[in-house]
């Protein structure tokens, strides 16, 4: 019984080590660099989408979706539809 438990623990430890090695190898290989660069581009594009040139960075949940499908800053939408509100 103890042998089976020990073998199970060692097998799980082996899986953890192999998983860590694969993740570490992805970080230092050209494939890993390419994946990081792609993630960086997506992060920057996402932040640019959420940034209004007039009102600055907006929360994604606050954006207004226009009928054309374009997201718009809620303050810009309010000003465009209801006029300037202070
Ligand atoms: Zn705006």
PDB file of the backbone (N, CA, C, O) and the ligand in Angstrom, with CONECT records:
HET     ZN  A 101       1
ATOM      1  N   UNK A   1       0.829  -1.201   0.000  1.00  0.00           N
ATOM      2  CA  UNK A   1       0.000   0.000   0.000  1.00  0.00           C
ATOM      3  C   UNK A   1       0.865   1.253   0.000  1.00  0.00           C
ATOM      4  O   UNK A   1       0.615   2.204  -0.740  1.00  0.00           O
ATOM      5  N   UNK A   2       1.904   1.227   0.863  1.00  0.00           N
ATOM      6  CA  UNK A   2       2.793   2.386   0.934  1.00  0.00           C
ATOM      7  C   UNK A   2       3.547   2.584  -0.379  1.00  0.00           C
ATOM      8  O   UNK A   2       3.820   3.712  -0.789  1.00  0.00           O
ATOM      9  N   UNK A   3       3.871   1.494  -1.016  1.00  0.00           N
ATOM     10  CA  UNK A   3       4.601   1.588  -2.281  1.00  0.00           C
ATOM     11  C   UNK A   3       3.742   2.268  -3.341  1.00  0.00           C
ATOM     12  O   UNK A   3       4.230   3.088  -4.119  1.00  0.00           O
ATOM     13  N   UNK A   4       2.465   1.919  -3.364  1.00  0.00           N
ATOM     14  CA  UNK A   4       1.555   2.524  -4.342  1.00  0.00           C
ATOM     15  C   UNK A   4       1.414   4.017  -4.082  1.00  0.00           C
ATOM     16  O   UNK A   4       1.437   4.816  -5.018  1.00  0.00           O
ATOM     17  N   UNK A   5       1.269   4.398  -2.811  1.00  0.00           N
ATOM     18  CA  UNK A   5       1.169   5.815  -2.465  1.00  0.00           C
ATOM     19  C   UNK A   5       2.439   6.564  -2.848  1.00  0.00           C
ATOM     20  O   UNK A   5       2.380   7.656  -3.413  1.00  0.00           O
ATOM     21  N   UNK A   6       3.589   5.968  -2.535  1.00  0.00           N
ATOM     22  CA  UNK A   6       4.862   6.605  -2.856  1.00  0.00           C
ATOM     23  C   UNK A   6       5.013   6.752  -4.370  1.00  0.00           C
ATOM     24  O   UNK A   6       5.472   7.785  -4.856  1.00  0.00           O
ATOM     25  N   UNK A   7       4.624   5.714  -5.110  1.00  0.00           N
ATOM     26  CA  UNK A   7       4.721   5.770  -6.565  1.00  0.00           C
ATOM     27  C   UNK A   7       3.786   6.848  -7.128  1.00  0.00           C
ATOM     28  O   UNK A   7       4.147   7.542  -8.078  1.00  0.00           O
ATOM     29  N   UNK A   8       2.612   6.990  -6.560  1.00  0.00           N
ATOM     30  CA  UNK A   8       1.678   8.028  -7.014  1.00  0.00           C
ATOM     31  C   UNK A   8       2.242   9.415  -6.754  1.00  0.00           C
ATOM     32  O   UNK A   8       2.164  10.295  -7.611  1.00  0.00           O
ATOM     33  N   UNK A   9       2.812   9.608  -5.566  1.00  0.00           N
ATOM     34  CA  UNK A   9       3.386  10.907  -5.222  1.00  0.00           C
ATOM     35  C   UNK A   9       4.549  11.220  -6.157  1.00  0.00           C
ATOM     36  O   UNK A   9       4.674  12.345  -6.641  1.00  0.00           O
ATOM     37  N   UNK A  10       5.389  10.239  -6.410  1.00  0.00           N
ATOM     38  CA  UNK A  10       6.534  10.468  -7.301  1.00  0.00           C
ATOM     39  C   UNK A  10       6.071  10.753  -8.731  1.00  0.00           C
ATOM     40  O   UNK A  10       6.670  11.575  -9.424  1.00  0.00           O
ATOM     41  N   UNK A  11       5.019  10.085  -9.169  1.00  0.00           N
ATOM     42  CA  UNK A  11       4.507  10.328 -10.520  1.00  0.00           C
ATOM     43  C   UNK A  11       3.963  11.749 -10.637  1.00  0.00           C
ATOM     44  O   UNK A  11       4.210  12.430 -11.632  1.00  0.00           O
ATOM     45  N   UNK A  12       3.231  12.193  -9.634  1.00  0.00           N
ATOM     46  CA  UNK A  12       2.701  13.566  -9.657  1.00  0.00           C
ATOM     47  C   UNK A  12       3.852  14.569  -9.619  1.00  0.00           C
ATOM     48  O   UNK A  12       3.806  15.590 -10.306  1.00  0.00           O
ATOM     49  N   UNK A  13       4.881  14.289  -8.824  1.00  0.00           N
ATOM     50  CA  UNK A  13       6.046  15.181  -8.780  1.00  0.00           C
ATOM     51  C   UNK A  13       6.736  15.214 -10.134  1.00  0.00           C
ATOM     52  O   UNK A  13       7.191  16.268 -10.578  1.00  0.00           O
ATOM     53  N   UNK A  14       6.815  14.064 -10.790  1.00  0.00           N
ATOM     54  CA  UNK A  14       7.418  14.016 -12.127  1.00  0.00           C
ATOM     55  C   UNK A  14       6.621  14.864 -13.108  1.00  0.00           C
ATOM     56  O   UNK A  14       7.201  15.602 -13.905  1.00  0.00           O
ATOM     57  N   UNK A  15       5.303  14.766 -13.057  1.00  0.00           N
ATOM     58  CA  UNK A  15       4.467  15.591 -13.941  1.00  0.00           C
ATOM     59  C   UNK A  15       4.689  17.075 -13.665  1.00  0.00           C
ATOM     60  O   UNK A  15       4.753  17.877 -14.596  1.00  0.00           O
ATOM     61  N   UNK A  16       4.807  17.442 -12.395  1.00  0.00           N
ATOM     62  CA  UNK A  16       5.024  18.850 -12.049  1.00  0.00           C
ATOM     63  C   UNK A  16       6.372  19.327 -12.585  1.00  0.00           C
ATOM     64  O   UNK A  16       6.473  20.437 -13.107  1.00  0.00           O
ATOM     65  N   UNK A  17       7.394  18.510 -12.463  1.00  0.00           N
ATOM     66  CA  UNK A  17       8.724  18.904 -12.941  1.00  0.00           C
ATOM     67  C   UNK A  17       8.726  19.029 -14.456  1.00  0.00           C
ATOM     68  O   UNK A  17       9.276  19.990 -14.995  1.00  0.00           O
ATOM     69  N   UNK A  18       8.123  18.076 -15.150  1.00  0.00           N
ATOM     70  CA  UNK A  18       8.079  18.143 -16.617  1.00  0.00           C
ATOM     71  C   UNK A  18       7.285  19.371 -17.057  1.00  0.00           C
ATOM     72  O   UNK A  18       7.679  20.057 -18.000  1.00  0.00           O
ATOM     73  N   UNK A  19       6.172  19.653 -16.383  1.00  0.00           N
ATOM     74  CA  UNK A  19       5.393  20.841 -16.724  1.00  0.00           C
ATOM     75  C   UNK A  19       6.180  22.113 -16.517  1.00  0.00           C
ATOM     76  O   UNK A  19       6.123  23.024 -17.343  1.00  0.00           O
ATOM     77  N   UNK A  20       6.922  22.187 -15.413  1.00  0.00           N
ATOM     78  CA  UNK A  20       7.731  23.381 -15.145  1.00  0.00           C
ATOM     79  C   UNK A  20       8.831  23.529 -16.188  1.00  0.00           C
ATOM     80  O   UNK A  20       9.123  24.637 -16.636  1.00  0.00           O
ATOM     81  N   UNK A  21       9.439  22.412 -16.572  1.00  0.00           N
ATOM     82  CA  UNK A  21      10.497  22.486 -17.594  1.00  0.00           C
ATOM     83  C   UNK A  21       9.942  22.951 -18.935  1.00  0.00           C
ATOM     84  O   UNK A  21      10.571  23.756 -19.621  1.00  0.00           O
ATOM     85  N   UNK A  22       8.776  22.454 -19.310  1.00  0.00           N
ATOM     86  CA  UNK A  22       8.171  22.862 -20.586  1.00  0.00           C
ATOM     87  C   UNK A  22       7.844  24.349 -20.555  1.00  0.00           C
ATOM     88  O   UNK A  22       8.125  25.067 -21.515  1.00  0.00           O
ATOM     89  N   UNK A  23       7.247  24.822 -19.446  1.00  0.00           N
ATOM     90  CA  UNK A  23       6.924  26.245 -19.344  1.00  0.00           C
ATOM     91  C   UNK A  23       8.185  27.095 -19.348  1.00  0.00           C
ATOM     92  O   UNK A  23       8.215  28.163 -19.960  1.00  0.00           O
ATOM     93  N   UNK A  24       9.222  26.629 -18.670  1.00  0.00           N
ATOM     94  CA  UNK A  24      10.484  27.371 -18.641  1.00  0.00           C
ATOM     95  C   UNK A  24      11.116  27.385 -20.027  1.00  0.00           C
ATOM     96  O   UNK A  24      11.654  28.408 -20.454  1.00  0.00           O
ATOM     97  N   UNK A  25      11.056  26.256 -20.734  1.00  0.00           N
ATOM     98  CA  UNK A  25      11.629  26.196 -22.082  1.00  0.00           C
ATOM     99  C   UNK A  25      10.881  27.130 -23.022  1.00  0.00           C
ATOM    100  O   UNK A  25      11.487  27.731 -23.909  1.00  0.00           O
ATOM    101  N   UNK A  26       9.575  27.255 -22.838  1.00  0.00           N
ATOM    102  CA  UNK A  26       8.812  28.178 -23.686  1.00  0.00           C
ATOM    103  C   UNK A  26       9.241  29.617 -23.463  1.00  0.00           C
ATOM    104  O   UNK A  26       9.171  30.442 -24.373  1.00  0.00           O
ATOM    105  N   UNK A  27       9.687  29.916 -22.238  1.00  0.00           N
ATOM    106  CA  UNK A  27      10.075  31.281 -21.924  1.00  0.00           C
ATOM    107  C   UNK A  27      11.382  31.705 -22.548  1.00  0.00           C
ATOM    108  O   UNK A  27      11.584  32.896 -22.782  1.00  0.00           O
ATOM    109  N   UNK A  28      12.277  30.778 -22.825  1.00  0.00           N
ATOM    110  CA  UNK A  28      13.607  31.164 -23.310  1.00  0.00           C
ATOM    111  C   UNK A  28      13.836  30.788 -24.776  1.00  0.00           C
ATOM    112  O   UNK A  28      14.867  31.145 -25.346  1.00  0.00           O
ATOM    113  N   UNK A  29      12.909  30.086 -25.382  1.00  0.00           N
ATOM    114  CA  UNK A  29      13.077  29.694 -26.773  1.00  0.00           C
ATOM    115  C   UNK A  29      12.513  30.772 -27.696  1.00  0.00           C
ATOM    116  O   UNK A  29      11.749  31.628 -27.250  1.00  0.00           O
ATOM    117  N   UNK A  30      12.877  30.740 -28.967  1.00  0.00           N
ATOM    118  CA  UNK A  30      12.286  31.702 -29.913  1.00  0.00           C
ATOM    119  C   UNK A  30      10.766  31.624 -29.962  1.00  0.00           C
ATOM    120  O   UNK A  30      10.094  32.637 -30.159  1.00  0.00           O
ATOM    121  N   UNK A  31      10.223  30.421 -29.781  1.00  0.00           N
ATOM    122  CA  UNK A  31       8.759  30.294 -29.760  1.00  0.00           C
ATOM    123  C   UNK A  31       8.189  31.042 -28.564  1.00  0.00           C
ATOM    124  O   UNK A  31       7.175  31.731 -28.678  1.00  0.00           O
ATOM    125  N   UNK A  32       8.849  30.901 -27.410  1.00  0.00           N
ATOM    126  CA  UNK A  32       8.393  31.606 -26.215  1.00  0.00           C
ATOM    127  C   UNK A  32       8.490  33.110 -26.386  1.00  0.00           C
ATOM    128  O   UNK A  32       7.590  33.844 -25.978  1.00  0.00           O
ATOM    129  N   UNK A  33       9.584  33.576 -26.992  1.00  0.00           N
ATOM    130  CA  UNK A  33       9.735  35.016 -27.234  1.00  0.00           C
ATOM    131  C   UNK A  33       8.644  35.514 -28.172  1.00  0.00           C
ATOM    132  O   UNK A  33       8.069  36.583 -27.969  1.00  0.00           O
ATOM    133  N   UNK A  34       8.372  34.719 -29.202  1.00  0.00           N
ATOM    134  CA  UNK A  34       7.317  35.108 -30.155  1.00  0.00           C
ATOM    135  C   UNK A  34       5.957  35.178 -29.462  1.00  0.00           C
ATOM    136  O   UNK A  34       5.177  36.095 -29.720  1.00  0.00           O
ATOM    137  N   UNK A  35       5.670  34.217 -28.584  1.00  0.00           N
ATOM    138  CA  UNK A  35       4.403  34.219 -27.854  1.00  0.00           C
ATOM    139  C   UNK A  35       4.313  35.435 -26.929  1.00  0.00           C
ATOM    140  O   UNK A  35       3.258  36.059 -26.815  1.00  0.00           O
ATOM    141  N   UNK A  36       5.438  35.770 -26.264  1.00  0.00           N
ATOM    142  CA  UNK A  36       5.439  36.954 -25.386  1.00  0.00           C
ATOM    143  C   UNK A  36       5.226  38.226 -26.189  1.00  0.00           C
ATOM    144  O   UNK A  36       4.484  39.113 -25.768  1.00  0.00           O
ATOM    145  N   UNK A  37       5.873  38.320 -27.344  1.00  0.00           N
ATOM    146  CA  UNK A  37       5.733  39.518 -28.176  1.00  0.00           C
ATOM    147  C   UNK A  37       4.307  39.659 -28.691  1.00  0.00           C
ATOM    148  O   UNK A  37       3.768  40.764 -28.758  1.00  0.00           O
ATOM    149  N   UNK A  38       3.702  38.534 -29.054  1.00  0.00           N
ATOM    150  CA  UNK A  38       2.303  38.575 -29.495  1.00  0.00           C
ATOM    151  C   UNK A  38       1.400  39.012 -28.347  1.00  0.00           C
ATOM    152  O   UNK A  38       0.479  39.804 -28.544  1.00  0.00           O
ATOM    153  N   UNK A  39       1.663  38.497 -27.152  1.00  0.00           N
ATOM    154  CA  UNK A  39       0.869  38.889 -25.984  1.00  0.00           C
ATOM    155  C   UNK A  39       1.060  40.372 -25.692  1.00  0.00           C
ATOM    156  O   UNK A  39       0.104  41.054 -25.323  1.00  0.00           O
ATOM    157  N   UNK A  40       2.274  40.879 -25.849  1.00  0.00           N
ATOM    158  CA  UNK A  40       2.532  42.309 -25.633  1.00  0.00           C
ATOM    159  C   UNK A  40       1.741  43.154 -26.623  1.00  0.00           C
ATOM    160  O   UNK A  40       1.144  44.165 -26.251  1.00  0.00           O
ATOM    161  N   UNK A  41       1.740  42.734 -27.888  1.00  0.00           N
ATOM    162  CA  UNK A  41       0.994  43.477 -28.907  1.00  0.00           C
ATOM    163  C   UNK A  41      -0.496  43.508 -28.572  1.00  0.00           C
ATOM    164  O   UNK A  41      -1.141  44.552 -28.667  1.00  0.00           O
ATOM    165  N   UNK A  42      -1.033  42.355 -28.179  1.00  0.00           N
ATOM    166  CA  UNK A  42      -2.460  42.305 -27.847  1.00  0.00           C
ATOM    167  C   UNK A  42      -2.765  43.177 -26.644  1.00  0.00           C
ATOM    168  O   UNK A  42      -3.797  43.848 -26.613  1.00  0.00           O
ATOM    169  N   UNK A  43      -1.870  43.179 -25.638  1.00  0.00           N
ATOM    170  CA  UNK A  43      -2.098  43.993 -24.445  1.00  0.00           C
ATOM    171  C   UNK A  43      -2.090  45.477 -24.810  1.00  0.00           C
ATOM    172  O   UNK A  43      -2.935  46.235 -24.334  1.00  0.00           O
ATOM    173  N   UNK A  44      -1.140  45.899 -25.655  1.00  0.00           N
ATOM    174  CA  UNK A  44      -1.042  47.305 -26.042  1.00  0.00           C
ATOM    175  C   UNK A  44      -2.234  47.698 -26.911  1.00  0.00           C
ATOM    176  O   UNK A  44      -2.789  48.785 -26.746  1.00  0.00           O
ATOM    177  N   UNK A  45      -2.637  46.814 -27.845  1.00  0.00           N
ATOM    178  CA  UNK A  45      -3.805  47.105 -28.678  1.00  0.00           C
ATOM    179  C   UNK A  45      -5.058  47.238 -27.827  1.00  0.00           C
ATOM    180  O   UNK A  45      -5.891  48.110 -28.071  1.00  0.00           O
ATOM    181  N   UNK A  46      -5.190  46.373 -26.826  1.00  0.00           N
ATOM    182  CA  UNK A  46      -6.355  46.418 -25.947  1.00  0.00           C
ATOM    183  C   UNK A  46      -6.381  47.732 -25.170  1.00  0.00           C
ATOM    184  O   UNK A  46      -7.431  48.358 -25.024  1.00  0.00           O
ATOM    185  N   UNK A  47      -5.216  48.140 -24.674  1.00  0.00           N
ATOM    186  CA  UNK A  47      -5.153  49.391 -23.915  1.00  0.00           C
ATOM    187  C   UNK A  47      -5.448  50.582 -24.826  1.00  0.00           C
ATOM    188  O   UNK A  47      -6.078  51.549 -24.397  1.00  0.00           O
ATOM    189  N   UNK A  48      -4.993  50.517 -26.087  1.00  0.00           N
ATOM    190  CA  UNK A  48      -5.272  51.612 -27.024  1.00  0.00           C
ATOM    191  C   UNK A  48      -6.763  51.688 -27.333  1.00  0.00           C
ATOM    192  O   UNK A  48      -7.309  52.780 -27.491  1.00  0.00           O
ATOM    193  N   UNK A  49      -7.426  50.529 -27.420  1.00  0.00           N
ATOM    194  CA  UNK A  49      -8.870  50.520 -27.657  1.00  0.00           C
ATOM    195  C   UNK A  49      -9.628  51.146 -26.496  1.00  0.00           C
ATOM    196  O   UNK A  49     -10.669  51.770 -26.699  1.00  0.00           O
ATOM    197  N   UNK A  50      -9.117  50.987 -25.287  1.00  0.00           N
ATOM    198  CA  UNK A  50      -9.814  51.487 -24.106  1.00  0.00           C
ATOM    199  C   UNK A  50      -9.469  52.936 -23.803  1.00  0.00           C
ATOM    200  O   UNK A  50     -10.040  53.525 -22.886  1.00  0.00           O
ATOM    201  N   UNK A  51      -8.542  53.524 -24.558  1.00  0.00           N
ATOM    202  CA  UNK A  51      -8.118  54.894 -24.274  1.00  0.00           C
ATOM    203  C   UNK A  51      -8.789  55.857 -25.241  1.00  0.00           C
ATOM    204  O   UNK A  51      -8.611  55.762 -26.455  1.00  0.00           O
ATOM    205  N   UNK A  52      -9.561  56.784 -24.689  1.00  0.00           N
ATOM    206  CA  UNK A  52     -10.189  57.834 -25.488  1.00  0.00           C
ATOM    207  C   UNK A  52      -9.173  58.971 -25.635  1.00  0.00           C
ATOM    208  O   UNK A  52      -8.520  59.329 -24.654  1.00  0.00           O
ATOM    209  N   UNK A  53      -9.022  59.547 -26.829  1.00  0.00           N
ATOM    210  CA  UNK A  53      -8.045  60.627 -26.981  1.00  0.00           C
ATOM    211  C   UNK A  53      -8.403  61.865 -26.168  1.00  0.00           C
ATOM    212  O   UNK A  53      -7.529  62.675 -25.860  1.00  0.00           O
ATOM    213  N   UNK A  54      -9.675  62.018 -25.817  1.00  0.00           N
ATOM    214  CA  UNK A  54     -10.095  63.201 -25.056  1.00  0.00           C
ATOM    215  C   UNK A  54     -10.169  62.888 -23.562  1.00  0.00           C
ATOM    216  O   UNK A  54      -9.668  63.654 -22.738  1.00  0.00           O
ATOM    217  N   UNK A  55     -10.793  61.765 -23.216  1.00  0.00           N
ATOM    218  CA  UNK A  55     -11.078  61.471 -21.812  1.00  0.00           C
ATOM    219  C   UNK A  55     -10.142  60.456 -21.191  1.00  0.00           C
ATOM    220  O   UNK A  55     -10.266  60.146 -20.006  1.00  0.00           O
ATOM    221  N   UNK A  56      -9.219  59.941 -21.960  1.00  0.00           N
ATOM    222  CA  UNK A  56      -8.225  59.025 -21.392  1.00  0.00           C
ATOM    223  C   UNK A  56      -8.732  57.597 -21.266  1.00  0.00           C
ATOM    224  O   UNK A  56      -9.689  57.194 -21.928  1.00  0.00           O
ATOM    225  N   UNK A  57      -8.071  56.847 -20.404  1.00  0.00           N
ATOM    226  CA  UNK A  57      -8.350  55.424 -20.252  1.00  0.00           C
ATOM    227  C   UNK A  57      -9.721  55.199 -19.629  1.00  0.00           C
ATOM    228  O   UNK A  57     -10.073  55.825 -18.629  1.00  0.00           O
ATOM    229  N   UNK A  58     -10.488  54.299 -20.233  1.00  0.00           N
ATOM    230  CA  UNK A  58     -11.833  53.968 -19.753  1.00  0.00           C
ATOM    231  C   UNK A  58     -11.880  52.498 -19.382  1.00  0.00           C
ATOM    232  O   UNK A  58     -11.095  51.694 -19.884  1.00  0.00           O
ATOM    233  N   UNK A  59     -12.809  52.154 -18.499  1.00  0.00           N
ATOM    234  CA  UNK A  59     -12.999  50.747 -18.155  1.00  0.00           C
ATOM    235  C   UNK A  59     -13.745  50.061 -19.301  1.00  0.00           C
ATOM    236  O   UNK A  59     -14.617  50.659 -19.932  1.00  0.00           O
ATOM    237  N   UNK A  60     -13.392  48.805 -19.559  1.00  0.00           N
ATOM    238  CA  UNK A  60     -14.004  48.076 -20.670  1.00  0.00           C
ATOM    239  C   UNK A  60     -15.506  47.919 -20.460  1.00  0.00           C
ATOM    240  O   UNK A  60     -16.270  47.953 -21.425  1.00  0.00           O
ATOM    241  N   UNK A  61     -15.935  47.749 -19.221  1.00  0.00           N
ATOM    242  CA  UNK A  61     -17.358  47.570 -18.935  1.00  0.00           C
ATOM    243  C   UNK A  61     -18.159  48.841 -19.154  1.00  0.00           C
ATOM    244  O   UNK A  61     -19.377  48.777 -19.324  1.00  0.00           O
ATOM    245  N   UNK A  62     -17.502  50.000 -19.152  1.00  0.00           N
ATOM    246  CA  UNK A  62     -18.211  51.272 -19.304  1.00  0.00           C
ATOM    247  C   UNK A  62     -18.356  51.692 -20.760  1.00  0.00           C
ATOM    248  O   UNK A  62     -19.134  52.601 -21.052  1.00  0.00           O
ATOM    249  N   UNK A  63     -17.636  51.063 -21.684  1.00  0.00           N
ATOM    250  CA  UNK A  63     -17.694  51.481 -23.080  1.00  0.00           C
ATOM    251  C   UNK A  63     -19.098  51.273 -23.647  1.00  0.00           C
ATOM    252  O   UNK A  63     -19.839  50.403 -23.191  1.00  0.00           O
ATOM    253  N   UNK A  64     -19.449  52.074 -24.634  1.00  0.00           N
ATOM    254  CA  UNK A  64     -20.745  51.992 -25.300  1.00  0.00           C
ATOM    255  C   UNK A  64     -20.510  51.387 -26.685  1.00  0.00           C
ATOM    256  O   UNK A  64     -19.629  51.830 -27.423  1.00  0.00           O
ATOM    257  N   UNK A  65     -21.304  50.372 -27.030  1.00  0.00           N
ATOM    258  CA  UNK A  65     -21.180  49.736 -28.347  1.00  0.00           C
ATOM    259  C   UNK A  65     -22.151  50.413 -29.301  1.00  0.00           C
ATOM    260  O   UNK A  65     -23.363  50.390 -29.092  1.00  0.00           O
ATOM    261  N   UNK A  66     -21.605  51.017 -30.353  1.00  0.00           N
ATOM    262  CA  UNK A  66     -22.436  51.693 -31.351  1.00  0.00           C
ATOM    263  C   UNK A  66     -23.114  50.655 -32.242  1.00  0.00           C
ATOM    264  O   UNK A  66     -22.669  49.509 -32.297  1.00  0.00           O
ATOM    265  N   UNK A  67     -24.191  51.041 -32.944  1.00  0.00           N
ATOM    266  CA  UNK A  67     -24.841  50.083 -33.856  1.00  0.00           C
ATOM    267  C   UNK A  67     -23.893  49.565 -34.938  1.00  0.00           C
ATOM    268  O   UNK A  67     -24.109  48.478 -35.475  1.00  0.00           O
ATOM    269  N   UNK A  68     -22.850  50.326 -35.265  1.00  0.00           N
ATOM    270  CA  UNK A  68     -21.886  49.865 -36.261  1.00  0.00           C
ATOM    271  C   UNK A  68     -20.921  48.841 -35.694  1.00  0.00           C
ATOM    272  O   UNK A  68     -20.158  48.231 -36.442  1.00  0.00           O
ATOM    273  N   UNK A  69     -20.944  48.643 -34.375  1.00  0.00           N
ATOM    274  CA  UNK A  69     -20.065  47.676 -33.750  1.00  0.00           C
ATOM    275  C   UNK A  69     -18.839  48.287 -33.102  1.00  0.00           C
ATOM    276  O   UNK A  69     -18.081  47.588 -32.429  1.00  0.00           O
ATOM    277  N   UNK A  70     -18.633  49.574 -33.293  1.00  0.00           N
ATOM    278  CA  UNK A  70     -17.462  50.242 -32.723  1.00  0.00           C
ATOM    279  C   UNK A  70     -17.718  50.571 -31.255  1.00  0.00           C
ATOM    280  O   UNK A  70     -18.790  51.068 -30.912  1.00  0.00           O
ATOM    281  N   UNK A  71     -16.744  50.299 -30.384  1.00  0.00           N
ATOM    282  CA  UNK A  71     -16.881  50.737 -28.999  1.00  0.00           C
ATOM    283  C   UNK A  71     -16.549  52.222 -28.891  1.00  0.00           C
ATOM    284  O   UNK A  71     -15.672  52.721 -29.596  1.00  0.00           O
ATOM    285  N   UNK A  72     -17.253  52.923 -28.005  1.00  0.00           N
ATOM    286  CA  UNK A  72     -17.061  54.364 -27.850  1.00  0.00           C
ATOM    287  C   UNK A  72     -17.010  54.695 -26.363  1.00  0.00           C
ATOM    288  O   UNK A  72     -17.671  54.064 -25.538  1.00  0.00           O
ATOM    289  N   UNK A  73     -16.218  55.688 -26.057  1.00  0.00           N
ATOM    290  CA  UNK A  73     -16.094  56.201 -24.689  1.00  0.00           C
ATOM    291  C   UNK A  73     -17.474  56.670 -24.214  1.00  0.00           C
ATOM    292  O   UNK A  73     -18.166  57.351 -24.971  1.00  0.00           O
ATOM    293  N   UNK A  74     -17.896  56.335 -23.004  1.00  0.00           N
ATOM    294  CA  UNK A  74     -19.233  56.730 -22.543  1.00  0.00           C
ATOM    295  C   UNK A  74     -19.400  58.237 -22.461  1.00  0.00           C
ATOM    296  O   UNK A  74     -20.497  58.742 -22.700  1.00  0.00           O
ATOM    297  N   UNK A  75     -18.343  58.971 -22.132  1.00  0.00           N
ATOM    298  CA  UNK A  75     -18.464  60.431 -22.043  1.00  0.00           C
ATOM    299  C   UNK A  75     -18.636  61.034 -23.435  1.00  0.00           C
ATOM    300  O   UNK A  75     -19.419  61.967 -23.613  1.00  0.00           O
ATOM    301  N   UNK A  76     -17.913  60.510 -24.420  1.00  0.00           N
ATOM    302  CA  UNK A  76     -18.065  60.992 -25.794  1.00  0.00           C
ATOM    303  C   UNK A  76     -19.472  60.687 -26.302  1.00  0.00           C
ATOM    304  O   UNK A  76     -20.085  61.518 -26.973  1.00  0.00           O
ATOM    305  N   UNK A  77     -19.985  59.501 -25.983  1.00  0.00           N
ATOM    306  CA  UNK A  77     -21.333  59.136 -26.416  1.00  0.00           C
ATOM    307  C   UNK A  77     -22.354  60.067 -25.781  1.00  0.00           C
ATOM    308  O   UNK A  77     -23.276  60.541 -26.446  1.00  0.00           O
ATOM    309  N   UNK A  78     -22.183  60.325 -24.493  1.00  0.00           N
ATOM    310  CA  UNK A  78     -23.123  61.202 -23.796  1.00  0.00           C
ATOM    311  C   UNK A  78     -23.086  62.606 -24.399  1.00  0.00           C
ATOM    312  O   UNK A  78     -24.131  63.231 -24.582  1.00  0.00           O
ATOM    313  N   UNK A  79     -21.894  63.099 -24.706  1.00  0.00           N
ATOM    314  CA  UNK A  79     -21.782  64.430 -25.295  1.00  0.00           C
ATOM    315  C   UNK A  79     -22.364  64.458 -26.706  1.00  0.00           C
ATOM    316  O   UNK A  79     -22.988  65.444 -27.097  1.00  0.00           O
ATOM    317  N   UNK A  80     -22.166  63.383 -27.474  1.00  0.00           N
ATOM    318  CA  UNK A  80     -22.655  63.348 -28.844  1.00  0.00           C
ATOM    319  C   UNK A  80     -24.166  63.250 -28.911  1.00  0.00           C
ATOM    320  O   UNK A  80     -24.790  63.861 -29.778  1.00  0.00           O
ATOM    321  N   UNK A  81     -24.761  62.488 -28.005  1.00  0.00           N
ATOM    322  CA  UNK A  81     -26.196  62.253 -28.060  1.00  0.00           C
ATOM    323  C   UNK A  81     -26.976  63.315 -27.288  1.00  0.00           C
ATOM    324  O   UNK A  81     -28.000  63.811 -27.758  1.00  0.00           O
ATOM    325  N   UNK A  82     -26.481  63.657 -26.098  1.00  0.00           N
ATOM    326  CA  UNK A  82     -27.241  64.554 -25.231  1.00  0.00           C
ATOM    327  C   UNK A  82     -26.609  65.928 -25.100  1.00  0.00           C
ATOM    328  O   UNK A  82     -27.073  66.737 -24.296  1.00  0.00           O
ATOM    329  N   UNK A  83     -25.586  66.211 -25.847  1.00  0.00           N
ATOM    330  CA  UNK A  83     -24.919  67.502 -25.740  1.00  0.00           C
ATOM    331  C   UNK A  83     -23.942  67.522 -24.587  1.00  0.00           C
ATOM    332  O   UNK A  83     -23.835  66.555 -23.833  1.00  0.00           O
ATOM    333  N   UNK A  84     -23.238  68.612 -24.454  1.00  0.00           N
ATOM    334  CA  UNK A  84     -22.225  68.728 -23.410  1.00  0.00           C
ATOM    335  C   UNK A  84     -22.890  68.839 -22.045  1.00  0.00           C
ATOM    336  O   UNK A  84     -23.698  69.735 -21.802  1.00  0.00           O
ATOM    337  N   UNK A  85     -22.536  67.913 -21.160  1.00  0.00           N
ATOM    338  CA  UNK A  85     -23.115  67.903 -19.807  1.00  0.00           C
ATOM    339  C   UNK A  85     -22.003  68.100 -18.800  1.00  0.00           C
ATOM    340  O   UNK A  85     -21.010  67.373 -18.818  1.00  0.00           O
ATOM    341  N   UNK A  86     -22.158  69.061 -17.936  1.00  0.00           N
ATOM    342  CA  UNK A  86     -21.190  69.282 -16.845  1.00  0.00           C
ATOM    343  C   UNK A  86     -21.874  69.154 -15.498  1.00  0.00           C
ATOM    344  O   UNK A  86     -21.229  69.305 -14.461  1.00  0.00           O
TER     345      UNK A  86
HETATM  346 ZN    ZN A 101     -14.147  60.215 -24.685  1.00  0.00          ZN
END
